[in-house]
Amino acid sequence: MTKLIIQIPCLNETATLAATIAALPRQIDGIESIEFLVIDDGSSDDTGVLASQLGVHHVVRHRRNRGLAAAFRSGVDAALAAGADVIVNTDGDGQYEGADVARLVAPIVAGEADIVVGDRGVAKNAHFGLIKRLLQRFGSSIVQRLAATDVPDAVSGFRALSREAAQRINITTEFSYTTDMLIQAGRKRLAIASVPVRTHAVERPSRLFRSVPRFIAQTGVTMVRAYTTYNPLRAFVGTGMVVGLIGLVPILRFLWFWINGEGDGHIQSLVLGGVLLLLGVLVAILGMLADLIGANRKLLEATLIRLQRLDDAMATQAQGPPSKDSAPEAADKAA
């Protein structure tokens, strides 16, 4: 039995949540069961209460606003605990076309992909302004290179994950999970696909960032952190080699003057070059240590996956065969 859980991170979405849930599909080819999960990320309105009234199967509440990345992680954890085989993430503001959930899950159901990202067609999307189009395209191009994968809309939040992919992805950023997740998935050799999806105009301003410069800075930090985490040897050793090569320039300059009998007046070049060369070696050594730490991280991640699968097996045995008269009940959790 293939279970799909559609999760909706929300922050004060009482005005749009009902329409968003109403637009979600109830039947999809290859999916036997569809459930909805709302993550109330510290809303000051009645988003969580409304979700329960709408018959949402699972409601996770954060006591205070913890951000989109934390809401996404809480939703994935709850979906996995509820036995989801496929998880779809969408927004509560009605930006995405609910019927396109079927497009997202199709490659996963067919066994062709582990992660599917909805491509909003940013370059030609009439709902995006010029600056947003340029930023989205520029950011996506960088993520494609860092993740070594071809995803034209890397920051799209409309995406689907298989159960295995959800277990292997560990969100570490507190800002936005989109780029962090793709860089991890690309470096972990997960199969990533992209499908075109439709969007609707959203009137309210973004709740993810307050200004464009801040968004660029935080996204840049997220990309650098994710890439360095999963490619420490290349990042640190490469940086150390560049610093070391720069340090060779003043050293060679000093040697040139020394050979010509003028070395006494250029000792500062030797000192500067030596410092830079030593700094380059230290950075390279840090890269080697980070690579060893990365190897330990992989072992820990593999252990966590085995523990999750063991928990799944124990939960299945404890539940026993499903009853024909059983019906989904709304789960209300606080985090």
DOFI-313931 format. One record per residue: x, y, z of N, C-alpha, C in turn; residue in one letter; residue number from 1. Coordinates in steps of 0.05 Angstrom, whole numbers, plus 32768, in hexadecimal, padded with zeros to 4 digits. Last residue first. Example, Ala and Ser with C-alpha at 12.3 -4.5 7.8 and 13.67 -1.06 7.14 Angstrom:
2
nxx:nyy:nzz:caxx:cayy:cazz:cxx:cyy:czz:resn:resi
8101:7FD3:808E:8111:7FEB:808F:8102:8001:809D:s:2
8108:7F8E:809C:80F6:7FA6:809C:8108:7FBE:809C:a:1
***
This chain:
335
nxx:nyy:nzz:caxx:cayy:cazz:cxx:cyy:czz:resn:resi
806A:81A1:817B:8087:819E:817A:8093:81B8:8185:a:335
8030:8179:8182:803E:8192:8187:805B:818E:8187:a:334
7FFD:815C:815A:8016:815A:8168:8021:8176:816D:k:333
7FC7:8138:814B:7FCE:8153:8153:7FE7:8152:8164:d:332
7FAA:8115:8117:7FBE:8114:812C:7FC7:8130:8132:a:331
7F6B:80FC:8105:7F7D:8113:8105:7F90:8111:811D:a:330
7F67:80BB:80E9:7F60:80CE:80FD:7F74:80E4:80FD:e:329
7F4C:8090:80B8:7F62:80A2:80C0:7F57:80B6:80D5:p:328
7F2E:8053:80D0:7F2C:806C:80C0:7F42:807F:80CA:a:327
7F1F:800D:80CD:7F2F:8023:80D7:7F2D:803B:80C4:s:326
7F06:7FE1:80BB:7EF5:7FF6:80C5:7F05:800F:80CF:d:325
7F2D:7FBE:80AE:7F1D:7FC8:8098:7F0C:7FE0:80A1:k:324
7F6D:7FC6:80CD:7F51:7FC0:80CF:7F41:7FCC:80B8:s:323
7FAD:7FAD:80BA:7F9A:7FC3:80BC:7F7D:7FB9:80BD:p:322
7FD3:7F80:80E5:7FC4:7F85:80CC:7FB0:7F9B:80CF:p:321
7FFE:7FA4:8114:7FF1:7F8D:8109:7FE2:7F93:80EF:g:320
801A:7FC9:8131:8000:7FD0:8128:7FF0:7FB8:811E:q:319
804B:7FB0:813B:803A:7FB7:8152:801D:7FBD:8149:a:318
8060:7FAA:8109:805A:7F92:8118:8047:7F98:812F:q:317
8068:7FE0:80FC:8056:7FD0:80EC:804E:7FB7:80FA:t:316
808D:7FEF:8123:8073:7FFC:8123:805F:7FEB:8113:a:315
80B9:7FD0:8113:80AD:7FCB:812D:8091:7FD7:812F:m:314
80C3:7FE8:80E1:80BD:7FCB:80E3:80AF:7FC5:80FD:a:313
80D0:801C:80F1:80B9:8017:80DF:80B0:7FFA:80E1:d:312
80FD:8013:810F:80E5:801E:811C:80CD:8019:810B:d:311
811F:8002:80E6:8119:7FEF:80FC:8100:7FF9:810B:l:310
8122:8030:80C9:8116:8019:80BC:810E:8004:80D2:r:309
813C:8051:80EE:8122:8058:80E4:8113:8040:80D8:q:308
816D:8035:80F2:815C:8037:810A:813F:803F:8102:l:307
8181:803D:80BF:817B:8021:80C8:8169:8022:80E0:r:306
8187:8074:80BF:8174:8068:80AC:816D:804C:80B5:i:305
81AE:8079:80E7:8194:8085:80EB:817F:8078:80D9:l:304
81D9:8061:80CD:81CF:8055:80E5:81B3:805F:80EB:t:303
81E2:8085:80A3:81DA:8069:809D:81CE:805B:80B5:a:302
81F1:80B1:80C2:81D9:80B2:80B2:81CF:8096:80AA:e:301
8221:809E:80D7:820B:80A5:80E9:81F1:80A6:80DA:l:300
823F:8099:80A8:823A:8081:80B8:8222:8086:80CB:l:299
8241:80CF:8099:8234:80BB:8087:822D:80A1:8097:k:298
825F:80E4:80C2:8244:80EC:80BF:8234:80D8:80AE:r:297
8291:80CD:80B9:8282:80C5:80D1:8265:80CC:80CF:n:296
829D:80E9:808A:829A:80CC:8089:828B:80C1:80A1:a:295
82A0:811D:809F:828B:8116:808C:8287:80F8:808A:g:294
82CF:8118:80BC:82B6:811C:80CB:829E:8116:80B9:i:293
82F1:8113:8091:82EF:80FD:80A3:82D5:80FF:80B4:l:292
82EA:8146:807B:82E3:812F:806B:82E0:8116:807D:d:291
82FF:8166:80A3:82E3:8168:809D:82D9:8150:808D:a:290
8335:8157:809E:8327:8151:80B7:8308:8152:80B2:l:289
833F:816D:806B:8342:8150:8070:8333:8147:8089:m:288
8335:81A3:8075:8325:8195:8062:8326:8177:8066:g:287
835E:81AE:8098:8343:81B0:80A2:8330:81A1:808F:l:286
8388:81AA:8073:8386:8196:8089:836A:8196:8095:i:285
837D:81D8:8055:837C:81BE:8048:837A:81A8:805D:a:284
8387:81FF:807C:836C:81FD:8071:8369:81E1:8063:v:283
83BE:81F7:8084:83AC:81F3:809A:838F:81EF:8090:l:282
83D2:8206:8051:83D6:81EA:805B:83C3:81E4:8071:v:281
83C4:823C:8050:83BA:822A:803C:83BC:820D:8045:g:280
83E4:824F:807A:83C7:8251:807D:83BA:823D:8069:l:279
8417:8248:8064:840F:8239:807C:83F1:8238:8080:l:278
8412:826D:803A:8417:8251:8034:840F:823F:804C:l:277
840C:829D:8057:83F7:8293:8045:83FA:8276:803E:l:276
843E:829E:8072:8425:829E:8081:840E:8293:8070:v:275
8462:82A0:8047:8463:828A:8059:8449:8287:8069:g:274
8454:82D1:8030:8450:82B9:8021:8450:82A0:8033:g:273
8463:82F5:8059:8447:82F3:8050:8441:82D9:8041:l:272
849B:82EA:805C:8489:82E6:8073:846C:82E3:806B:v:271
84AC:82F7:8028:84B0:82DC:8032:849E:82D6:804A:l:270
849F:832D:8028:8492:831B:8015:8495:82FE:801E:s:269
84C1:8342:804F:84A5:8341:8054:8495:832F:8041:q:268
84F3:8343:8037:84EE:832D:804A:84D0:832B:8050:i:267
850A:8366:8014:84F1:835A:800D:84EA:8342:801F:h:266
853D:8377:801C:8528:838B:801D:850C:8380:8017:g:265
855E:834A:8015:855C:8357:802F:8544:836A:8031:d:264
8563:8339:7FDF:854F:832D:7FF1:854B:833B:800B:g:263
8581:8345:7FB3:8571:835B:7FBF:855D:8350:7FD3:e:262
859B:8320:7F93:85AA:832E:7FA7:859B:8345:7FB5:g:261
857D:8303:7F71:858A:831A:7F65:8598:832B:7F7A:n:260
8568:82DF:7F94:857B:82D5:7F7F:858B:82EC:7F73:i:259
8545:8301:7FAE:855C:82F6:7FBD:8571:82EB:7FA9:w:258
851E:830D:7F88:8530:8323:7F91:8548:8318:7FA0:f:257
8509:82D9:7F83:8514:82E7:7F6C:8527:82FD:7F74:w:256
84F7:82CE:7FB7:850D:82BE:7FAB:851A:82CC:7F93:l:255
84CD:82F3:7FBB:84E5:82F6:7FCC:84FD:82E6:7FC0:f:254
84AB:82DC:7F95:84B5:82F8:7F91:84CE:82FD:7FA2:r:253
84A0:82AC:7FAB:84AF:82AC:7F92:84BA:82C8:7F8C:l:252
8482:82C0:7FD6:849A:82B1:7FDB:84AC:82B0:7FC2:i:251
8456:82DA:7FBE:846A:82EA:7FCB:8484:82DB:7FD1:p:250
8440:82A7:7FA7:8448:82BF:7F97:845B:82D0:7FA5:v:249
8431:8282:7FCC:844A:827D:7FBD:8453:8296:7FAD:l:248
8400:8293:7FDE:8417:8297:7FEF:8431:8292:7FE1:g:247
83DF:8282:7FB5:83E3:829F:7FB9:83FC:82A4:7FCA:i:246
83E4:824B:7FC0:83EF:8256:7FA7:83F3:8274:7FA8:l:245
83C8:824A:7FF2:83E4:8242:7FF0:83F1:824D:7FD6:g:244
8395:8258:7FE2:83A3:8269:7FF5:83C1:8263:7FF3:v:243
838A:822C:7FC1:8389:8248:7FB6:8399:825A:7FC8:v:242
838D:8202:7FE5:83A0:8203:7FCE:83A1:821F:7FC2:m:241
8362:820E:8007:837D:820E:8011:8392:8210:7FFB:g:240
8337:8207:7FE4:833C:8222:7FF0:8359:8223:7FFA:t:239
833C:81CF:7FDC:833E:81E2:7FC5:8344:81FE:7FCF:g:238
8335:81BD:800F:834F:81B8:8002:8352:81CB:7FEA:v:237
8300:81CE:8018:8316:81D8:8029:8331:81D4:801B:f:236
82E1:81B7:7FED:82DE:81D3:7FF5:82F7:81DD:8004:a:235
82F1:8181:7FE9:82F4:8193:7FD2:82F3:81B0:7FDB:r:234
82E4:8170:801E:82FF:816D:8013:8304:8180:7FFC:l:233
82AD:817B:8025:82C1:8189:8035:82DD:8187:8029:p:232
8278:8175:800E:8290:8175:7FFE:82A7:8183:800C:n:231
8250:817A:8033:8251:8161:8023:8268:8160:8010:y:230
825A:81AB:804B:8254:8194:805B:8258:817A:804C:t:229
825F:81CE:8020:8277:81C8:8030:8272:81AF:8041:t:228
8229:81CF:800E:823E:81C5:7FFC:8257:81BD:800C:y:227
8210:81E6:803B:8208:81CB:8031:821E:81BF:8020:a:226
822A:8217:803F:822A:8205:8055:8224:81E8:804B:r:225
821D:822F:800D:8239:822A:8015:823B:8215:802B:v:224
81E5:8231:8011:81F2:8222:7FFC:820F:821B:8003:m:223
81DD:8252:803E:81D3:8237:803E:81E1:8226:8029:t:222
81F4:8281:802C:8200:8273:8043:81F7:8256:8044:v:221
81D0:828E:8003:81EC:8289:7FFD:81FA:8279:8014:g:220
81A1:8296:8020:81A3:8280:800D:81BF:8279:8006:t:219
81B1:82C4:803C:81AA:82AB:804B:81AB:8293:8039:q:218
81BA:82E9:8012:81CF:82E2:8025:81C9:82C8:8033:a:217
8188:82EA:7FF8:81A0:82E2:7FE9:81B6:82D9:7FFC:i:216
8167:82FE:8022:8162:82E4:8015:817B:82D9:8007:f:215
817E:8330:802A:817F:831C:803F:817A:8300:8034:r:214
8173:8349:7FF8:818E:8344:8001:8191:832F:8017:p:213
8138:8347:7FFA:8147:8338:7FE6:8164:8334:7FEF:v:212
8118:833F:803A:8124:834F:8025:8134:833E:8012:s:211
8100:8318:8058:80F5:8333:805A:8101:8346:8045:r:210
80EA:82D5:804A:80FF:82E9:804C:80F3:8305:804B:f:209
80BC:82B6:8050:80D6:82A9:8053:80ED:82BD:8057:l:208
808E:82CB:8044:8094:82CA:8061:80AF:82BD:8066:r:207
807F:82F9:800F:808C:82E1:8019:8092:82E2:8037:s:206
803E:831A:8010:805C:831A:800D:8067:8300:8019:p:205
8002:8303:7FEF:8011:830B:8007:802F:830A:8002:r:204
7FF0:82EF:7FBD:7FF0:830C:7FC2:8001:8314:7FDA:e:203
8004:82C5:7F8B:8002:82C7:7FA8:8005:82E5:7FAF:v:202
7FEB:82A2:7F53:7FF6:82BB:7F5E:7FF1:82BB:7F7C:a:201
7FFE:825D:7F4A:7FEA:8273:7F4C:7FF7:828B:7F58:h:200
801C:822D:7F1D:801B:823E:7F35:8005:8252:7F33:t:199
802B:81EA:7F07:801D:8203:7F04:801D:8213:7F1F:r:198
8068:81C8:7EF5:8050:81CB:7F06:8044:81E7:7F01:v:197
8092:8197:7ED7:8085:81B2:7ED6:806B:81B2:7EE7:p:196
80C2:8173:7EFE:80AA:8173:7EED:809D:818F:7EED:v:195
80FF:8152:7F08:80F0:816B:7F09:80D9:8169:7EF6:s:194
8123:8125:7F34:8115:812C:7F1B:8107:8147:7F1F:a:193
815A:8102:7F4E:814A:811A:7F50:813D:8120:7F35:i:192
8172:80CE:7F73:8167:80D5:7F59:8154:80EC:7F5B:a:191
81AB:80D9:7F9C:818F:80D3:7F99:8185:80DC:7F7E:l:190
81E1:80E1:7FAA:81DA:80D2:7F92:81BD:80C9:7F92:r:189
81EE:8105:7FD0:81E8:80EA:7FD9:81DF:80D8:7FC3:k:188
81F2:8134:7FB3:820B:8128:7FBD:8207:810C:7FC8:r:187
81BB:813D:7FAB:81CE:813A:7F94:81E7:812C:7F9D:g:186
81A8:8143:7FDF:819E:812D:7FCE:81B1:8128:7FB7:a:185
81C4:8171:7FF0:81C7:8157:7FFE:81C0:8141:7FEC:q:184
81AF:8196:7FCC:81CC:8191:7FCC:81D2:8176:7FDA:i:183
8179:8193:7FD9:8181:818B:7FBF:819F:8185:7FBE:l:182
8178:81A6:800F:816E:818C:8009:8178:8182:7FEE:m:181
818B:81DB:800A:8199:81C7:801A:8192:81AB:8013:d:180
8162:81F2:7FEB:817D:81EE:7FDF:818D:81DA:7FEF:t:179
8134:81EB:800F:8134:81E4:7FF3:8150:81DF:7FE8:t:178
812F:81FC:8044:8138:81E1:8040:813E:81DB:8022:y:177
8144:8238:8060:8133:822B:804C:8140:8210:8045:s:176
815B:823F:809A:814E:8252:8088:813B:8245:8075:f:175
8178:821C:80B7:8160:8227:80C4:8151:823A:80B2:e:174
8194:81DE:809E:8191:81FB:809E:8178:8204:80AD:t:173
8191:81A8:809C:81A3:81B4:80B0:819F:81D2:80B2:t:172
816C:816F:808F:816D:818C:808C:817D:8198:80A3:i:171
817D:8135:8073:817E:8142:808E:8181:8160:808A:n:170
8166:80FF:804F:816B:811C:804F:8169:8127:806B:i:169
8157:80CA:8056:8174:80D0:8051:817A:80EE:8052:r:168
8121:80C9:805B:8131:80BF:8071:814E:80C7:806E:q:167
8111:80DD:802A:810A:80EC:8042:811B:80E3:805A:a:166
8122:80B3:8009:812E:80CD:8007:8129:80DE:8020:a:165
80FE:808A:801A:811B:8087:801D:812A:80A2:801C:e:164
80CD:80A0:800B:80D2:809B:8027:80F0:8098:802C:r:163
80D5:80D4:7FDA:80CF:80B8:7FE2:80D6:80B5:7FFF:s:162
80B8:8114:7FD4:80CE:8103:7FDD:80C4:80E7:7FE2:l:161
80A9:814F:7FAD:80A1:8135:7FB8:80BA:8125:7FBF:a:160
8099:8195:7FB0:80AA:817E:7FAA:80A1:8165:7FB8:r:159
809A:81D6:7FB1:8086:81C1:7FA8:8096:81A9:7F9F:f:158
80BF:81FD:7FB8:80B7:81ED:7FCF:80A3:81D7:7FC9:g:157
80F6:820B:7F8F:80D9:8205:7F90:80D3:81F4:7FA8:s:156
812A:8214:7F86:811F:821E:7F9F:8101:821A:7FA1:v:155
8138:8200:7F54:8143:81F3:7F6C:8136:81FC:7F86:a:154
8125:81F5:7F1C:8118:8206:7F30:8120:81FB:7F4C:d:153
8143:81D0:7EFD:8140:81EC:7EF4:8134:81FF:7F09:p:152
8171:81A4:7F0C:8157:81AC:7F17:8154:81CA:7F10:v:151
819E:8177:7F04:8190:8189:7EF2:8174:818F:7EFC:d:150
81D9:8174:7F2F:81BF:8169:7F25:81B1:817F:7F14:t:149
8201:8183:7F53:8207:8171:7F3C:81EE:8164:7F31:a:148
81FB:81A7:7F7A:81EE:818D:7F7F:81F4:8179:7F69:a:147
8216:81D3:7F65:821E:81C8:7F7F:8214:81AC:7F83:l:146
81FA:81DA:7F34:8216:81D4:7F34:8220:81C7:7F4E:r:145
81C6:81E5:7F47:81CB:81CF:7F34:81E8:81C7:7F34:q:144
81CF:8213:7F66:81C8:81FA:7F73:81CD:81E2:7F61:v:143
81D8:8238:7F3C:81EE:8232:7F50:81E8:8217:7F5E:i:142
81A7:8238:7F23:81BF:8230:7F14:81D6:8229:7F26:s:141
8185:824B:7F4B:8182:822F:7F42:819B:8226:7F32:s:140
8197:8280:7F50:819A:826E:7F66:8198:8251:7F5D:g:139
8187:8293:7F1D:81A3:8294:7F25:81A9:8280:7F3C:f:138
8150:828C:7F1F:8160:827E:7F0A:817D:827D:7F12:r:137
8142:82AC:7F4B:813B:828F:7F4A:814D:8280:7F36:q:136
8153:82DE:7F3A:815F:82D2:7F52:815A:82B4:7F52:l:135
8132:82E7:7F0D:814F:82E6:7F0A:815D:82D8:7F22:l:134
80FF:82E5:7F24:8106:82D2:7F0F:8125:82D0:7F0D:r:133
8101:8310:7F48:80FE:82F5:7F52:8106:82E0:7F3D:k:132
8105:833A:7F23:811B:8335:7F36:811A:8319:7F41:i:131
80D3:8336:7F08:80ED:8333:7EFA:8104:832C:7F0D:l:130
80A2:830E:7F2C:80AE:8326:7F22:80C9:8321:7F15:g:129
8075:82D9:7F1B:808E:82E2:7F27:8097:82FC:7F1B:f:128
804B:82CA:7EFD:8045:82D0:7F19:805E:82DA:7F28:h:127
805B:82B9:7ECB:8050:82D4:7ECD:804B:82DD:7EEA:a:126
8095:8297:7EBD:807E:8298:7ECF:8074:82B4:7ED3:n:125
80C2:828E:7EA0:80AA:8298:7E91:8092:829A:7EA3:k:124
80E8:827D:7EC4:80F0:8290:7EAF:80D8:829D:7EA1:a:123
80CF:8256:7EE4:80D5:8271:7EEF:80DA:8285:7ED9:v:122
80AF:8226:7EE5:80B5:8235:7ECD:80BB:8252:7ED3:g:121
80AB:8208:7F13:8097:821D:7F0F:809B:822D:7EF5:r:120
80B3:81C6:7F1D:80BF:81DC:7F0D:80A9:81F1:7F07:d:119
80B7:81A1:7F57:80A5:81AE:7F44:80B2:81C6:7F37:g:118
80E0:8169:7F5D:80DD:8185:7F63:80CB:8191:7F4E:v:117
80E7:812B:7F7C:80DC:8139:7F65:80D6:8156:7F6D:v:116
8111:80F7:7F8F:8107:8111:7F95:80FD:811E:7F7B:i:115
8118:80C6:7F78:8116:80C7:7F95:810A:80E2:7F9E:d:114
80FE:80A8:7F3C:810A:80BE:7F4B:8106:80BA:7F69:a:113
80E5:807C:7F26:80F9:808A:7F16:8108:80A0:7F25:e:112
80BA:805F:7F3A:80D5:8056:7F41:80EB:8064:7F32:g:111
8088:8071:7F34:8093:8061:7F1E:80AF:8057:7F24:a:110
8083:8091:7F60:8073:8078:7F5F:807E:8066:7F4A:v:109
80A5:80BA:7F4F:80AC:80AA:7F67:809D:8090:7F66:i:108
808B:80D0:7F22:80A6:80C4:7F1F:80AE:80B3:7F37:p:107
8058:80E0:7F3D:805A:80CC:7F27:8076:80C0:7F24:a:106
8058:810A:7F60:805C:80EF:7F6B:8060:80DA:7F56:v:105
8051:8138:7F40:8069:8135:7F50:806E:8118:7F59:l:104
8020:8130:7F27:8038:8132:7F16:8051:812D:7F27:r:103
7FFE:8133:7F53:8000:811A:7F44:8019:811A:7F33:a:102
8001:8168:7F61:800E:8154:7F73:8011:813A:7F65:v:101
7FE3:8187:7F41:7FFE:8180:7F37:800D:816E:7F4A:d:100
7FB6:8196:7F5B:7FB4:817F:7F49:7FCF:8175:7F3F:a:99
7FC5:81C5:7F75:7FC3:81AC:7F84:7FC2:8194:7F73:g:98
7FF3:81F3:7F61:7FDB:81E5:7F58:7FDA:81CA:7F65:e:97
800D:8221:7F92:8010:820B:7F7F:7FF5:81FE:7F78:y:96
7FFD:8249:7FB5:800E:8250:7F9E:800E:823A:7F89:q:95
7FDF:8245:7FE4:7FD2:8240:7FCB:7FE2:8247:7FB2:g:94
7FF9:8249:8013:7FEE:8261:8008:7FE1:825E:7FED:d:93
8012:821C:8027:7FF7:8221:8030:7FEA:823A:8024:g:92
8037:81F3:7FF9:8034:820A:8009:8017:820E:8011:d:91
804F:81AE:7FFE:8043:81C4:7FF0:8040:81DC:8003:t:90
806F:8171:7FF7:806F:818A:8006:8063:81A0:7FF4:n:89
8061:812D:7FFD:8061:8145:7FEB:805F:815D:7FFD:v:88
807C:80ED:8004:8075:8106:8012:8076:811D:7FFE:i:87
806E:80A8:8005:8074:80C0:7FF5:806B:80D8:8004:v:86
8063:8089:8030:8075:807E:801C:807F:8094:8009:d:85
8057:8095:8075:8057:809F:8059:806B:8091:8048:a:84
804F:8089:80AB:8051:8074:8097:8050:807D:807A:g:83
8053:80AF:80D1:8038:80A6:80CA:8038:8092:80B4:a:82
8088:80BA:80D3:807D:80AB:80EA:8061:80A1:80E4:a:81
808B:80D7:80A3:8099:80BD:80A5:808D:80AC:80BC:l:80
806E:8104:80B4:8065:80F4:809D:8071:80D8:809D:a:79
808E:8118:80DC:8073:810F:80E3:8068:80FD:80CD:a:78
80BC:8125:80BF:80BE:8112:80D5:80A2:8107:80DC:d:77
80A6:814B:809B:80B2:8132:8091:80B3:811D:80A7:v:76
8097:8174:80C0:8084:8166:80AF:808E:814C:80A4:g:75
80C8:8183:80D5:80B4:8178:80E7:809F:8169:80D7:s:74
80E0:8197:80A6:80EC:8180:80B3:80D8:8173:80C6:r:73
80BF:81C3:809B:80C2:81AE:8087:80CC:8194:8095:f:72
80C9:81E2:80C9:80AE:81D8:80C3:80AE:81C1:80AF:a:71
80FF:81ED:80C2:80F6:81DD:80D9:80DA:81D2:80D5:a:70
80FC:820D:8093:810C:81F4:8093:8103:81E2:80AA:a:69
80DA:8239:80A3:80D2:8226:808E:80E1:820B:808F:l:68
80D5:8247:80EA:80DF:824A:80CF:80D8:8233:80BD:g:67
80BE:8247:811B:80D9:823C:8119:80E4:823D:80FD:r:66
8091:8266:8145:809B:8265:812A:80B8:825C:8129:n:65
807C:823A:817A:8084:8255:8170:808F:8251:8154:r:64
8068:8208:817D:805F:821B:8191:8067:8238:818A:r:63
8052:81E6:8145:8069:81F2:8152:805F:8207:8165:h:62
802A:81AD:813A:802B:81C9:8142:8046:81D0:814E:r:61
800F:8186:8108:8026:8189:8119:8028:81A7:8120:v:60
7FDB:815C:80F8:7FE1:8178:80FD:7FF9:8179:8110:v:59
7FBD:8130:80CA:7FD3:8135:80DD:7FD8:8153:80DF:h:58
7F8F:8133:80AA:7F95:811B:80B9:7FAA:811F:80CF:h:57
7F5F:8166:80A9:7F7A:815E:80A3:7F82:8147:80B5:v:56
7F2B:817A:80AE:7F2F:815D:80AC:7F4B:8154:80A5:g:55
7F23:81AE:80B9:7F22:81A6:809D:7F26:8188:8099:l:54
7F2F:81B1:80EF:7F13:81B3:80E7:7F0F:81AA:80CA:q:53
7F67:81AF:80EC:7F58:8199:80F9:7F3B:8199:80F0:s:52
7F70:81E1:80D3:7F79:81C8:80C7:7F6A:81B0:80D2:a:51
7F5D:8204:80FA:7F4F:8202:80E1:7F56:81E8:80D2:l:50
7F84:81FD:8121:7F68:81F6:8127:7F58:81F2:810D:v:49
7FB1:8212:8106:7FB0:81F6:810F:7F94:81EC:8115:g:48
7FA0:8248:80FC:7FA8:8235:80E6:7FA6:8218:80EF:t:47
7F8D:8275:8118:7F82:825A:811E:7F88:8246:8107:d:46
7FC8:829D:8122:7FAC:829A:811D:7FA3:827D:8123:d:45
7FFD:8299:8129:7FEF:82A9:813D:7FD1:82A9:8138:s:44
8023:825C:8121:8010:8270:8117:8003:827F:812E:s:43
804E:8237:8125:804B:824D:8138:8038:8263:812F:g:42
8044:8219:80F3:805E:8223:80FD:805B:823B:810E:d:41
8023:81E2:80EC:801D:81FD:80F5:8036:8208:8102:d:40
8021:81B8:80B9:8034:81C0:80CD:802E:81DD:80D4:i:39
7FF4:8186:80A6:7FF8:81A3:80A8:800C:81A8:80BF:v:38
7FE8:8153:8079:7FF7:815A:8091:7FFC:8178:8091:l:37
7FBD:8122:805D:7FC7:813D:805E:7FD3:8143:8079:f:36
7FC1:80E6:8035:7FBB:80F4:804D:7FC8:8110:804D:e:35
7FAD:80B2:800C:7FB6:80CE:800C:7FAE:80DB:8026:i:34
7FBA:8072:7FF2:7FB1:8082:8009:7FBD:809D:8008:s:33
7FCD:805C:7FC3:7FB5:8050:7FD0:7FA9:8061:7FE5:e:32
7FE5:8070:7F86:7FE5:8077:7FA3:7FCB:806C:7FAE:i:31
7FDF:8066:7F51:7FF6:805A:7F5E:7FF8:8060:7F7C:g:30
7FBE:80A2:7F44:7FC6:8088:7F3A:7FDF:807E:7F47:d:29
7F9C:80C1:7F79:7FB2:80C2:7F66:7FB9:80A6:7F5D:i:28
7F6C:80E6:7F9B:7F73:80CD:7F8E:7F88:80D2:7F7A:q:27
7F68:8118:7FAE:7F60:8103:7FC1:7F66:80E7:7FB5:r:26
7F91:8153:7FA7:7F84:813B:7F9D:7F7D:8127:7FB3:p:25
7F81:8195:7FBF:7F93:817E:7FBF:7F84:8165:7FB5:l:24
7F5D:81BE:7FC5:7F68:81BA:7FAA:7F7A:81A1:7FA8:a:23
7F51:81BF:7FFB:7F3C:81B7:7FE8:7F47:81B1:7FCD:a:22
7F81:81D5:800F:7F7A:81B9:8014:7F65:81AF:8001:i:21
7F7C:820A:7FFB:7F93:81F9:7FF4:7F8D:81DC:7FF8:t:20
7F4D:821C:8012:7F4E:8219:7FF5:7F65:8208:7FED:a:19
7F5E:821B:8049:7F47:820B:8040:7F47:8207:8022:a:18
7F89:8240:8049:7F8D:8224:804F:7F76:8212:8044:l:17
7F82:8277:8044:7F86:8267:802C:7F87:8249:8030:t:16
7F7B:828E:8076:7F6D:8299:805F:7F6E:8287:8046:a:15
7F9C:8275:8099:7F80:826F:809B:7F70:8279:8083:t:14
7FD4:8274:80A0:7FC9:826F:8085:7FAB:826A:8086:e:13
8002:827C:80C4:7FEB:828E:80C1:7FDE:828C:80A6:n:12
8029:8252:80A6:802C:8268:80B9:8016:827C:80B4:l:11
8035:820E:8096:8023:8225:8097:802C:8239:80AC:c:10
8045:81D8:806B:804E:81EA:8080:803E:8204:807F:p:9
8025:81A1:805B:8022:81BD:8055:802C:81CD:806D:i:8
802C:8161:803B:8031:8173:8052:8030:8190:8049:q:7
800D:8129:8029:8012:8144:801F:8015:8156:8037:i:6
801F:80E7:8025:8018:80FC:8038:8020:8117:802C:i:5
800C:80AA:8009:8016:80C5:8004:800C:80D8:8019:l:4
801A:8066:800B:800D:807C:8019:801B:8096:8011:k:3
800E:802A:7FED:801E:8043:7FEA:800F:805A:7FF6:t:2
8011:7FE8:8000:8000:8000:8000:8012:8019:8000:m:1
***
